[in-house]
Amino acid sequence: MPIVDGLTSTKMIRSFEKSHPTHVLSKRAALNGRIPVIAVSASLIEKDRQGYIDDGFDGWILKPISFDRLKHIMLGIVDPGARKANIYKAGGWERGGWFGKAKKDIYAADTKPNEQPPMTAPSEGVKNAASSDDPFVREEDSSVQTQEQKRMADAQEEEREEESATANDEPEGGNATPTISAVADTTDEEPQAPAEDETADEGAEGQAASEPPATEPAES
């Protein structure tokens, strides 16, 4: 943007792949079957999901971007388990993810041009947002994208506050203290007194050892 939007550029990438089938993909891209393309916008709509798939997108993530979440999504390029864990599920649209499994070939996308200009008369705010590398740069406050960014930022803040409140409500302590006490009790345990019968036996033996041996009277 503003010359070519994400949809048009994705179709251009898919068209190039089709017209150059012998083009060698990188090792990571080859695992995806084609160059991985993630749609990034605050205005992506869940009901249009199939359209994004047909246009050639492999996954999506909404703005404002959670880079920790994006890292987990991108791991799905090389890790089939991470890919499967982040495939689209109803109710999880705002988390972003993959639309499906890796493609088997480069011909899955619909690259037919719609013959419409990608954008006409972009506003000054759109131009600034498009030319900036900062993912948090916003358009005008009245734009749909800015309003959606604000809504999602507020939702994330509420979620963090709820998690913080839940953590503060948890009782202190736990199983650690009893465990430590048990260890301390075992360590400081006083030696047990010998059993009474053993004491008696030892006393008898000691007494016998201290007495002189009995002598028989001499015969007269």
Phi, psi and omega per residue, in radians:
M1 nan 2.678 -0.009
P2 -1.471 -0.080 -3.101
I3 -1.330 -0.814 3.137
V4 -2.290 2.203 -3.139
D5 -1.473 3.084 -3.066
G6 -1.096 -0.677 3.141
L7 -1.109 -0.833 -3.118
T8 -1.138 -0.726 -3.139
S9 -1.146 -0.616 3.101
T10 -1.154 -0.729 3.092
K11 -1.111 -0.615 3.101
M12 -1.143 -0.709 3.103
I13 -1.113 -0.804 -3.135
R14 -1.165 -0.632 3.101
S15 -1.134 -0.714 3.107
F16 -1.101 -0.706 3.127
E17 -1.080 -0.702 -3.135
K18 -1.210 -0.666 -3.102
S19 -1.418 -0.177 3.097
H20 -2.286 1.155 -3.064
P21 -1.119 -0.361 3.135
T22 -1.573 0.007 3.134
H23 -1.070 2.258 -3.079
V24 -1.438 2.135 3.094
L25 -1.441 2.761 3.020
S26 -1.160 2.892 -3.110
K27 -1.054 -0.702 -3.121
R28 -1.251 -0.735 3.129
A29 -1.116 -0.617 -3.141
A30 -1.103 -0.542 3.089
L31 -1.130 -0.457 3.120
N32 -1.576 -0.160 -3.112
G33 1.481 -0.207 3.127
R34 -2.964 3.072 3.133
I35 -1.133 2.136 3.132
P36 -1.186 2.295 3.102
V37 -2.236 2.148 3.133
I38 -1.878 2.181 3.083
A39 -1.330 2.258 -3.127
V40 -2.193 2.029 3.132
S41 -2.956 2.755 3.044
A42 -1.536 -0.181 -3.030
S43 -1.919 0.311 3.072
L44 -1.214 2.366 -3.055
I45 -2.002 2.321 -3.049
E46 -1.071 -0.673 -3.103
K47 -1.189 -0.260 3.097
D48 -1.676 0.264 -3.058
R49 -0.970 -0.787 -3.115
Q50 -1.112 -0.585 3.091
G51 -1.125 -0.687 3.098
Y52 -1.136 -0.668 3.108
I53 -1.116 -0.811 -3.133
D54 -1.114 -0.528 -3.117
D55 -1.352 -0.178 3.054
G56 1.922 0.089 3.112
F57 -1.369 2.501 3.102
D58 -1.665 -0.484 -3.122
G59 -2.769 -3.059 -3.099
W60 -2.678 2.755 2.979
I61 -2.690 2.476 -3.066
L62 -1.645 2.654 3.009
K63 -1.534 2.629 -0.060
P64 -1.188 2.470 -2.980
I65 -1.340 2.302 2.932
S66 -1.636 1.863 -3.042
F67 -1.227 -0.450 3.044
D68 -1.159 -0.725 3.095
R69 -1.162 -0.723 3.123
L70 -1.066 -0.640 3.122
K71 -1.081 -0.727 3.120
H72 -1.170 -0.656 3.121
I73 -1.146 -0.834 -3.096
M74 -1.133 -0.446 3.078
L75 -1.051 -0.439 3.134
G76 -1.142 -0.195 3.084
I77 -1.186 -0.664 -3.055
V78 -1.939 -0.231 -3.086
D79 -2.079 1.848 -3.131
P80 -1.012 -0.584 3.127
G81 -1.148 -0.742 3.096
A82 -1.172 -0.607 3.111
R83 -1.101 -0.844 -3.112
K84 -1.107 -0.672 -3.112
A85 -1.198 -0.367 -3.070
N86 -1.968 0.291 3.066
I87 -1.271 2.559 -3.060
Y88 -0.890 2.345 2.996
K89 -2.357 2.472 3.129
A90 -1.009 2.330 -3.134
G91 1.646 -0.102 -3.124
G92 -2.043 0.452 -3.056
W93 -1.056 -0.720 -3.059
E94 -1.213 -0.238 3.133
R95 -1.448 -0.320 -3.066
G96 1.319 3.041 -3.139
G97 2.718 -2.753 3.112
W98 -1.818 2.548 3.119
F99 -1.330 -0.421 -3.136
G100 -3.074 -2.924 3.119
K101 -1.238 2.968 3.124
A102 -1.032 2.491 -3.131
K103 -1.288 2.587 -3.131
K104 -1.448 -0.419 -3.125
D105 -2.674 -3.103 -3.060
I106 -1.635 0.080 -3.030
Y107 -1.797 0.258 -3.060
A108 -1.403 -0.344 -3.045
A109 -1.580 2.626 3.043
D110 -1.593 1.852 -3.062
T111 -1.833 0.276 3.132
K112 -1.212 2.193 -3.141
P113 -1.099 2.537 3.103
N114 -1.593 0.017 3.065
E115 1.066 0.425 3.070
Q116 -2.010 2.511 3.119
P117 -1.127 2.490 -3.112
P118 -1.072 -0.591 3.122
M119 -2.854 2.428 3.112
T120 -2.045 2.319 3.099
A121 0.830 1.089 3.102
P122 -1.115 2.538 3.135
S123 -1.252 2.931 -3.141
E124 -1.121 -0.637 3.120
G125 -1.128 -0.696 3.108
V126 -1.114 -0.740 3.125
K127 -1.068 -0.757 -3.135
N128 -1.137 -0.747 3.135
A129 -1.138 -0.651 -3.108
A130 -1.250 -0.538 -3.079
S131 -1.564 -0.079 -3.097
S132 -1.709 2.543 3.065
D133 -1.525 -0.130 -3.123
D134 -1.405 2.047 -3.108
P135 -1.188 -0.212 -3.123
F136 -1.702 0.046 3.074
V137 -1.177 2.334 -3.058
R138 -1.952 2.800 3.018
E139 -1.453 -2.758 3.105
E140 -1.123 2.670 -3.126
D141 -1.055 -0.403 -3.097
S142 -1.541 -0.090 -3.076
S143 -1.298 2.701 3.130
V144 -1.083 -0.704 -3.115
Q145 -1.113 -0.769 -3.135
T146 -1.137 -0.720 3.112
Q147 -1.110 -0.692 3.115
E148 -1.197 -0.676 3.072
Q149 -1.037 -0.779 -3.138
K150 -1.118 -0.733 -3.138
R151 -1.075 -0.783 -3.106
M152 -1.225 -0.644 3.104
A153 -1.118 -0.708 3.108
D154 -1.138 -0.698 3.128
A155 -1.123 -0.707 3.110
Q156 -1.152 -0.669 3.123
E157 -1.143 -0.717 3.097
E158 -1.106 -0.682 3.128
E159 -1.130 -0.720 3.100
R160 -1.129 -0.693 3.134
E161 -1.139 -0.680 3.110
E162 -1.136 -0.733 3.122
E163 -1.119 -0.684 3.126
S164 -1.151 -0.734 3.136
A165 -1.137 -0.679 3.117
T166 -1.122 -0.717 3.134
A167 -1.138 -0.654 -3.128
N168 -1.254 -0.465 -3.123
D169 -1.396 -0.252 -3.116
E170 -1.200 2.383 3.138
P171 -1.148 2.536 3.124
E172 -1.315 2.812 3.130
G173 1.466 -2.752 -3.105
G174 2.707 -2.530 -3.119
N175 -1.422 -0.127 -3.047
A176 -1.175 -0.769 -3.049
T177 -1.104 -0.851 3.108
P178 -1.046 -0.647 -3.122
T179 -1.113 -0.778 -3.141
I180 -1.124 -0.707 -3.141
S181 -1.098 -0.706 -3.128
A182 -1.104 -0.712 3.121
V183 -1.136 -0.754 -3.135
A184 -1.092 -0.731 -3.138
D185 -1.098 -0.698 -3.129
T186 -1.181 -0.687 -3.112
T187 -1.193 -0.715 -3.072
D188 -1.564 0.173 -3.051
E189 -1.115 2.273 -3.141
E190 -1.316 2.576 3.123
P191 -1.080 2.416 -3.111
Q192 -1.286 2.531 3.088
A193 -1.229 2.528 3.122
P194 -1.126 2.691 3.138
A195 -1.101 2.693 -3.066
E196 -1.070 -0.712 -3.087
D197 -1.166 -0.614 3.114
E198 -1.175 -0.702 3.122
T199 -1.090 -0.739 -3.132
A200 -1.117 -0.741 -3.133
D201 -1.110 -0.764 -3.131
E202 -1.125 -0.656 3.129
G203 -1.136 -0.711 3.139
A204 -1.127 -0.744 3.137
E205 -1.115 -0.683 3.125
G206 -1.142 -0.704 3.131
Q207 -1.147 -0.727 -3.142
A208 -1.106 -0.635 -3.118
A209 -1.229 -0.531 -3.083
S210 -1.434 -0.411 -3.128
E211 -1.395 2.468 3.104
P212 -1.248 2.681 -3.116
P213 -1.197 2.458 -3.138
A214 -1.196 2.463 3.115
T215 -1.961 2.492 -3.128
E216 -1.385 2.505 3.112
P217 -1.140 2.477 -3.127
A218 -1.268 2.511 3.137
E219 -1.315 2.440 3.137
S220 -1.671 nan nan
